[in-house]
Amino acid sequence: MTPLPPPQLTLSADEARRLALRAQGFLGAPDRRAGTRGVLRSLGAVQLDTISVLARSHELIPYARLGAVGREEVEEAYWSGDHAFEYWSHAACILPIEEWPHFAFRRRARRARGHRWHVLEDAERSCAAVLDRLKAEGPLNSTQLGGAKNGGPWWDWSETKIAVEWLLDTGEVVCTRRRGWKRIYDLAERAVPDALLHDDLDDTECVRRLVVQAGAAMGVATRADLADYHRLKGEQVMSVIDSTGLVPVEVEGWGKPAWADPAALASEPRGRHRTTLLSPFDSLIWDRPRTERIFGFTHRLEAYTPKPKRIHGYFAMPLLAGGRLVGRVDPAREGKTLVARQVTLDGPKAVQPAADAIAQAAGWVGCEEARVERVLPEPLREPLEAALKLTHDRR
């Protein structure tokens, strides 16, 4: 194994935290003119998920950075024109269309494997039928193509669904929008701009570009951080790290080699910190070990945990304030009221930020009122209710 180069500088844990916050769009003035598309380009990936409490996670990502941007405006920014596509990155993600060439290595790997976990009975016939329909009729969802299921459990896919997802994996078909949460499939040759529709980047260059992008999106990162962002392997990261331009650094308290984006090191992070509730799938915190290392904050999504075993709630959203994670809010909606089923705060200083974040979220999703149910620690309940009422009256 090639020895790692010595770090070129040492960062304090606080400096690394602020670099990460700025890189993710939570420190400094937001670029409102670039809007949701600007957020997508800077993050490089926005994770999709089926859970919708306040809103779906991909809507919560620009909201957390830009404030109360309209939800229809968010969807339009992602899915209109040829600005984005959906593919497998950190998970199922919306990606800037400029990254299409970077995932050629993954498309080739899927193709070489020969099948997904579902195996087609007649792959050639099924895939040809899907391609013929899309060519003749334009973009279609799985129902329009003939149905997604055979009538059994959710994984009991029809031949058509298996075929179109296989074509998506291998790059002949692309998803450039969702409607009613269903993927809309189109031919890649029609949906991807000609300048980007090529797979001539070799695997090494694909990985190198994704590592560069991940480094810029995180500001400063370990090998594991860089790998996790687009679900690469650690050895893939290390095979290209010397050619990325990322700067070897030491971060006090991390205990692991790290690399920083040179553009992030060019200026000191300054400006206003965002106060907001974060989706558990937000790229600031989607990597749990990194979140614990940077913020000293342990968070787990409990949506799939049996209710009696939940600690913080079904969709507990971390509370970001002053550049730190200072609590959690588990939201729900009852008509025009946002209900904080459980609020867990680090201490009295988190009360006003929690009230602000709850009130802002309520207004964004069209709720006229907000109330809290359980608050931990219990002595903070009355101060939080009073702060929330005052915040609401001011609006």
C-alpha positions as CSV (number, residue, x, y, z in Angstrom):
1,M,0.0,0.0,0.0
2,T,1.3,3.4,-0.9
3,P,2.0,5.5,2.2
4,L,-0.2,8.5,2.7
5,P,1.3,11.9,2.3
6,P,1.8,13.9,5.5
7,P,-1.0,16.4,6.2
8,Q,-0.3,19.9,4.9
9,L,-2.1,21.6,7.8
10,T,-4.0,20.9,11.0
11,L,-7.6,22.0,11.5
12,S,-9.3,22.3,14.8
13,A,-12.5,20.3,15.2
14,D,-14.4,23.6,15.2
15,E,-12.8,24.7,11.9
16,A,-13.7,21.4,10.3
17,R,-17.3,21.6,11.5
18,R,-17.6,25.1,10.0
19,L,-16.1,24.0,6.7
20,A,-18.6,21.2,6.5
21,L,-21.5,23.5,7.3
22,R,-20.5,26.0,4.6
23,A,-19.9,23.3,2.0
24,Q,-23.4,21.9,2.7
25,G,-25.1,25.4,2.5
26,F,-25.8,26.0,6.2
27,L,-23.3,28.8,6.9
28,G,-23.3,32.1,5.0
29,A,-25.8,33.8,2.8
30,P,-27.9,31.3,0.7
31,D,-27.7,31.6,-3.0
32,R,-31.4,32.3,-3.6
33,R,-31.0,33.2,-7.2
34,A,-29.6,29.7,-8.0
35,G,-32.4,28.2,-5.9
36,T,-33.1,24.5,-5.7
37,R,-31.1,23.8,-8.8
38,G,-28.1,25.5,-7.2
39,V,-28.6,23.4,-4.0
40,L,-28.6,20.2,-6.1
41,R,-25.5,21.2,-8.0
42,S,-23.5,22.0,-4.9
43,L,-24.6,18.9,-3.0
44,G,-24.2,16.6,-6.0
45,A,-26.9,14.3,-4.7
46,V,-30.3,14.6,-3.0
47,Q,-31.6,11.4,-1.5
48,L,-35.2,10.3,-2.3
49,D,-37.4,8.5,0.3
50,T,-41.0,7.4,0.4
51,I,-41.7,8.8,3.9
52,S,-43.7,12.1,3.9
53,V,-44.4,13.8,7.2
54,L,-43.9,17.5,6.7
55,A,-43.0,16.9,3.1
56,R,-40.8,14.4,1.3
57,S,-37.1,14.4,2.1
58,H,-36.1,15.8,-1.3
59,E,-38.3,18.8,-0.7
60,L,-36.9,19.3,2.8
61,I,-33.3,19.6,1.5
62,P,-33.7,23.0,-0.3
63,Y,-36.1,24.2,2.4
64,A,-33.5,23.7,5.1
65,R,-31.0,25.8,3.1
66,L,-33.1,28.4,1.4
67,G,-36.1,28.8,3.7
68,A,-39.7,28.7,2.6
69,V,-39.3,28.0,-1.1
70,G,-42.6,26.9,-2.6
71,R,-43.0,23.1,-2.8
72,E,-44.3,23.2,-6.4
73,E,-41.3,25.4,-7.2
74,V,-39.0,22.7,-5.8
75,E,-40.5,20.0,-7.8
76,E,-40.4,22.1,-11.0
77,A,-36.7,22.9,-10.3
78,Y,-35.8,19.3,-10.0
79,W,-37.8,17.8,-12.8
80,S,-38.4,20.3,-15.6
81,G,-36.2,20.4,-18.6
82,D,-33.0,18.3,-18.6
83,H,-31.5,19.5,-15.3
84,A,-31.5,16.3,-13.3
85,F,-31.9,12.5,-13.4
86,E,-32.5,9.8,-10.8
87,Y,-29.9,7.1,-10.2
88,W,-28.1,5.1,-7.5
89,S,-25.7,7.3,-5.7
90,H,-25.7,7.4,-1.8
91,A,-29.1,5.7,-2.3
92,A,-31.8,6.4,-4.9
93,C,-31.0,10.1,-5.5
94,I,-31.7,13.1,-7.7
95,L,-28.5,14.0,-9.4
96,P,-27.4,17.0,-11.5
97,I,-27.6,15.9,-15.2
98,E,-23.9,16.9,-15.5
99,E,-23.1,13.9,-13.4
100,W,-24.5,11.4,-15.9
101,P,-21.0,10.5,-17.4
102,H,-19.6,10.0,-13.9
103,F,-21.8,7.0,-13.2
104,A,-20.7,5.1,-16.4
105,F,-18.6,2.8,-14.1
106,R,-21.7,1.8,-12.2
107,R,-23.8,1.2,-15.3
108,R,-21.0,-1.0,-16.7
109,A,-20.8,-2.9,-13.5
110,R,-24.6,-3.6,-13.5
111,R,-24.4,-4.6,-17.1
112,A,-21.5,-7.0,-16.4
113,R,-23.4,-8.6,-13.6
114,G,-26.2,-9.5,-16.0
115,H,-29.2,-9.1,-13.8
116,R,-30.6,-7.4,-10.7
117,W,-32.0,-9.4,-7.8
118,H,-34.9,-10.1,-10.1
119,V,-34.1,-12.3,-13.1
120,L,-36.1,-12.0,-16.4
121,E,-37.5,-15.1,-18.0
122,D,-36.8,-13.6,-21.5
123,A,-34.6,-10.6,-21.0
124,E,-34.2,-9.8,-24.7
125,R,-37.9,-9.9,-25.5
126,S,-39.0,-8.0,-22.4
127,C,-36.3,-5.2,-22.7
128,A,-37.1,-4.8,-26.4
129,A,-40.8,-4.4,-25.7
130,V,-40.1,-1.6,-23.2
131,L,-37.7,0.2,-25.5
132,D,-40.2,0.0,-28.4
133,R,-43.0,1.4,-26.3
134,L,-40.9,4.3,-25.0
135,K,-39.6,5.0,-28.5
136,A,-43.1,5.1,-30.0
137,E,-45.0,6.8,-27.2
138,G,-42.6,8.9,-25.3
139,P,-42.0,9.0,-21.5
140,L,-44.2,6.5,-19.5
141,N,-44.5,5.2,-16.0
142,S,-44.5,1.5,-15.1
143,T,-48.3,1.3,-15.0
144,Q,-48.6,2.8,-18.5
145,L,-45.9,0.3,-19.6
146,G,-48.1,-2.6,-18.5
147,G,-48.1,-2.7,-14.7
148,A,-45.4,-3.0,-12.0
149,K,-46.6,-6.0,-10.0
150,N,-47.7,-9.6,-10.5
151,G,-50.3,-9.3,-7.7
152,G,-48.1,-10.6,-4.9
153,P,-45.9,-8.8,-2.3
154,W,-44.2,-5.5,-3.2
155,W,-41.2,-7.3,-4.5
156,D,-43.2,-9.5,-6.8
157,W,-42.5,-7.4,-9.9
158,S,-43.9,-7.9,-13.3
159,E,-41.6,-8.8,-16.2
160,T,-42.1,-5.2,-17.5
161,K,-41.1,-3.6,-14.2
162,I,-38.0,-5.8,-14.0
163,A,-37.1,-5.0,-17.6
164,V,-37.5,-1.2,-17.3
165,E,-35.5,-1.1,-14.0
166,W,-32.8,-3.2,-15.6
167,L,-32.6,-0.7,-18.5
168,L,-32.5,2.1,-15.9
169,D,-29.6,0.4,-14.1
170,T,-27.6,0.0,-17.3
171,G,-28.3,3.4,-18.8
172,E,-30.5,2.7,-21.8
173,V,-33.5,4.2,-19.9
174,V,-33.4,7.2,-17.6
175,C,-35.8,8.7,-15.0
176,T,-35.9,12.4,-15.3
177,R,-39.0,13.1,-13.2
178,R,-41.5,11.5,-10.9
179,R,-45.2,12.1,-11.0
180,G,-47.4,10.9,-8.1
181,W,-44.2,9.4,-6.8
182,K,-44.0,7.1,-9.8
183,R,-40.9,7.1,-11.9
184,I,-41.4,8.4,-15.5
185,Y,-39.1,6.5,-17.8
186,D,-37.6,7.8,-21.0
187,L,-35.0,6.8,-23.5
188,A,-31.6,8.1,-22.3
189,E,-30.7,9.1,-25.9
190,R,-33.7,11.4,-25.8
191,A,-33.6,12.7,-22.2
192,V,-29.8,13.2,-21.7
193,P,-28.2,16.1,-23.6
194,D,-26.0,14.9,-26.4
195,A,-22.9,16.5,-24.9
196,L,-23.3,14.3,-21.8
197,L,-24.7,11.1,-23.4
198,H,-21.5,9.1,-23.5
199,D,-19.8,6.4,-21.4
200,D,-16.3,7.0,-22.6
201,L,-14.9,7.9,-19.1
202,D,-13.0,4.9,-17.8
203,D,-13.8,3.6,-14.3
204,T,-10.9,5.4,-12.7
205,E,-11.9,8.8,-14.1
206,C,-15.5,8.2,-13.0
207,V,-14.4,7.5,-9.5
208,R,-12.0,10.4,-9.4
209,R,-14.7,12.9,-10.4
210,L,-17.1,11.6,-7.8
211,V,-14.5,11.8,-5.1
212,V,-13.7,15.4,-6.1
213,Q,-17.4,16.2,-6.0
214,A,-17.9,14.6,-2.6
215,G,-14.9,16.4,-1.2
216,A,-16.3,19.8,-2.4
217,A,-19.8,18.9,-1.0
218,M,-18.4,18.0,2.4
219,G,-15.5,20.6,2.7
220,V,-13.4,18.2,4.7
221,A,-13.7,14.4,4.9
222,T,-12.1,11.1,5.8
223,R,-11.7,8.2,3.4
224,A,-14.8,6.6,4.8
225,D,-16.7,9.9,4.4
226,L,-15.6,10.3,0.8
227,A,-16.6,6.7,0.0
228,D,-20.0,6.9,1.7
229,Y,-21.2,10.0,-0.2
230,H,-21.7,8.2,-3.5
231,R,-21.4,4.6,-2.0
232,L,-17.9,3.9,-3.3
233,K,-15.4,1.5,-1.8
234,G,-12.6,2.8,0.4
235,E,-10.0,1.3,-1.9
236,Q,-11.6,3.0,-4.9
237,V,-11.2,6.4,-3.1
238,M,-7.6,5.7,-2.2
239,S,-6.8,4.6,-5.8
240,V,-7.6,8.1,-7.0
241,I,-7.0,10.4,-4.0
242,D,-3.6,11.7,-5.2
243,S,-5.1,12.9,-8.4
244,T,-8.1,14.7,-7.0
245,G,-6.4,17.9,-5.8
246,L,-7.9,17.4,-2.3
247,V,-5.5,18.6,0.4
248,P,-4.3,16.1,3.1
249,V,-5.1,17.6,6.5
250,E,-5.2,16.5,10.1
251,V,-8.3,17.3,12.1
252,E,-7.9,17.5,15.8
253,G,-9.9,14.8,17.6
254,W,-10.8,12.8,14.4
255,G,-7.9,10.4,14.7
256,K,-8.0,9.5,11.0
257,P,-6.4,11.0,7.9
258,A,-8.6,13.5,6.2
259,W,-8.7,15.6,3.0
260,A,-10.1,19.1,2.4
261,D,-11.4,20.8,-0.7
262,P,-8.8,23.4,-1.6
263,A,-11.5,25.9,-2.5
264,A,-12.9,25.5,1.1
265,L,-9.5,26.2,2.6
266,A,-9.1,29.4,0.5
267,S,-11.3,31.5,2.9
268,E,-12.5,31.3,6.4
269,P,-16.1,30.2,6.8
270,R,-18.1,33.3,8.0
271,G,-21.7,34.4,8.0
272,R,-25.1,33.5,9.5
273,H,-25.9,30.0,10.6
274,R,-29.2,28.5,9.5
275,T,-31.7,27.5,12.2
276,T,-33.8,24.7,10.8
277,L,-35.1,21.1,11.1
278,L,-33.2,18.6,9.1
279,S,-34.5,15.6,7.2
280,P,-32.8,12.4,8.5
281,F,-31.8,11.9,4.9
282,D,-30.1,15.2,4.6
283,S,-26.5,14.9,3.3
284,L,-25.2,16.9,6.2
285,I,-26.2,14.0,8.5
286,W,-26.9,11.0,6.4
287,D,-23.6,9.4,7.3
288,R,-24.1,8.6,11.0
289,P,-20.4,8.1,12.0
290,R,-19.5,11.4,10.4
291,T,-22.4,13.1,12.2
292,E,-21.2,11.7,15.5
293,R,-17.6,12.8,14.8
294,I,-18.4,16.3,13.7
295,F,-21.3,17.2,15.9
296,G,-21.1,14.7,18.8
297,F,-24.7,13.8,17.9
298,T,-26.0,10.3,17.6
299,H,-29.1,10.0,15.4
300,R,-31.0,7.0,14.1
301,L,-34.1,7.0,11.9
302,E,-36.8,5.2,14.0
303,A,-39.5,5.0,11.4
304,Y,-38.9,1.3,11.0
305,T,-38.5,0.7,14.7
306,P,-41.5,-0.7,16.6
307,K,-43.3,2.1,18.3
308,P,-42.7,0.9,21.9
309,K,-38.9,0.9,21.2
310,R,-38.7,4.4,19.7
311,I,-36.8,6.9,21.8
312,H,-37.2,10.2,19.8
313,G,-40.1,9.4,17.5
314,Y,-41.1,8.1,14.0
315,F,-39.5,10.8,11.9
316,A,-37.4,12.8,14.5
317,M,-35.7,15.7,12.7
318,P,-32.5,17.0,14.1
319,L,-32.6,20.7,15.1
320,L,-29.7,22.7,13.6
321,A,-29.0,26.0,15.3
322,G,-25.8,28.1,15.7
323,G,-23.9,25.5,13.6
324,R,-24.7,22.7,16.1
325,L,-27.2,20.0,16.5
326,V,-29.1,20.9,19.6
327,G,-32.2,18.7,19.7
328,R,-34.8,16.8,17.8
329,V,-38.4,17.4,16.8
330,D,-40.8,14.6,15.7
331,P,-43.5,16.3,13.6
332,A,-46.9,15.4,12.5
333,R,-49.8,17.2,10.9
334,E,-53.4,17.3,12.1
335,G,-55.4,19.4,9.6
336,K,-54.0,22.9,9.7
337,T,-52.0,22.2,12.9
338,L,-48.3,21.1,13.0
339,V,-48.0,18.9,16.0
340,A,-44.5,18.3,17.5
341,R,-45.2,14.8,19.0
342,Q,-41.9,14.9,20.9
343,V,-39.3,17.5,21.3
344,T,-36.0,16.6,22.8
345,L,-33.7,19.5,23.6
346,D,-30.1,19.7,24.8
347,G,-30.9,22.5,27.2
348,P,-32.6,25.9,27.7
349,K,-30.5,27.6,25.0
350,A,-32.2,25.3,22.4
351,V,-35.7,26.5,23.4
352,Q,-36.0,29.6,21.2
353,P,-34.3,27.9,18.1
354,A,-36.8,25.0,18.5
355,A,-39.7,27.4,18.6
356,D,-38.4,29.3,15.6
357,A,-37.8,26.1,13.6
358,I,-41.2,24.6,14.4
359,A,-43.0,27.9,13.5
360,Q,-41.1,28.2,10.3
361,A,-41.8,24.6,9.3
362,A,-45.5,25.1,10.1
363,G,-45.8,28.1,7.9
364,W,-44.0,26.4,5.0
365,V,-46.4,23.5,4.9
366,G,-49.5,25.7,5.2
367,C,-50.3,25.0,8.9
368,E,-52.0,27.9,10.8
369,E,-51.1,26.6,14.2
370,A,-48.4,24.6,16.0
371,R,-48.4,22.8,19.3
372,V,-46.1,20.6,21.2
373,E,-47.0,17.4,23.0
374,R,-44.1,15.7,24.8
375,V,-41.0,17.7,25.7
376,L,-37.8,16.4,27.1
377,P,-36.5,17.4,29.6
378,E,-40.0,18.1,31.0
379,P,-39.0,21.5,32.7
380,L,-38.5,22.9,29.2
381,R,-42.1,22.3,28.1
382,E,-43.5,25.6,29.4
383,P,-40.7,27.8,28.1
384,L,-41.0,26.1,24.7
385,E,-44.8,26.6,24.6
386,A,-44.4,30.2,25.6
387,A,-41.7,30.8,23.0
388,L,-43.7,29.1,20.3
389,K,-46.8,31.2,21.1
390,L,-44.7,34.4,21.0
391,T,-43.1,33.4,17.7
392,H,-46.5,32.6,16.2
393,D,-48.0,35.9,17.4
394,R,-45.1,37.8,15.7
395,R,-46.0,36.2,12.4
